[in-house]
Amino acid sequence: MQIELLGTSFRVQTDEDPEYFREVIEHFRAKVQEIQRSVTTSDPLKIAILAGILASDDYLKLNGSLRRDESEAGRITASMIRELETALSPDS
């Protein structure tokens, strides 16, 4: 797949689905554009590094949110199991 980013063109070979890989590139391109709007530098390397940091920040925030959601779901499930066990207990 041919990629053009920050004035550089190169070819990437991947086992990923081409549509998925295009989506990855478009996500990164959007991060690059976000950085370009907010900084004064035009150095492509610095812009790429900042875009990578921003994308990593997004990933870690999302991953942390998912972990919190999973943890909460686990607590709710455990609570429901305890209530069911109590309700179904022969001693009740």
SVG drawing of the C-alpha trace seen along z (x, -y; Angstrom):
<svg xmlns="http://www.w3.org/2000/svg" viewBox="-36 -29 48 55">
<polyline fill="none" stroke="black" stroke-width="0.4" points="0.0,0.0 1.3,-3.4 1.2,-6.0 1.8,-9.8 2.2,-11.6 4.0,-14.9 5.4,-15.3 6.9,-11.8 5.7,-8.9 6.5,-5.3 5.2,-1.8 4.1,0.4 3.5,4.1 1.1,5.4 -1.0,8.5 -3.8,6.3 -7.1,5.9 -6.5,3.0 -9.7,1.2 -8.6,1.4 -5.1,0.2 -6.5,-2.8 -8.6,-3.6 -5.4,-3.5 -3.6,-5.8 -6.6,-8.2 -6.7,-8.3 -3.0,-9.1 -3.4,-11.7 -6.2,-13.4 -3.8,-13.5 -1.1,-15.0 -3.6,-17.7 -4.6,-18.4 -1.0,-18.9 -0.3,-21.1 -3.2,-23.4 -1.8,-23.8 2.0,-24.2 4.2,-26.6 6.8,-24.1 6.7,-22.7 9.3,-20.1 7.7,-16.8 9.6,-14.6 8.5,-16.7 4.9,-16.8 4.9,-13.0 6.3,-12.4 3.7,-14.7 0.9,-13.0 2.2,-9.6 2.2,-10.8 -1.3,-12.2 -2.6,-9.0 -0.9,-7.0 -2.6,-9.2 -6.0,-8.6 -5.3,-4.8 -4.3,-4.8 -7.2,-6.9 -9.6,-4.6 -7.9,-1.5 -8.1,-2.8 -11.8,-3.6 -12.5,-0.1 -10.6,1.4 -12.6,-0.7 -15.8,0.4 -14.8,4.0 -13.9,3.7 -17.3,2.1 -19.1,4.9 -17.2,7.4 -18.3,5.8 -21.9,5.7 -21.8,9.3 -20.3,10.5 -23.0,8.5 -25.8,10.1 -24.3,13.6 -24.3,13.0 -27.9,11.8 -29.0,14.8 -27.1,17.2 -28.8,15.7 -32.2,15.8 -31.8,19.4 -30.2,20.6 -32.1,23.4 -31.8,21.6 -33.9,18.7"/>
</svg>
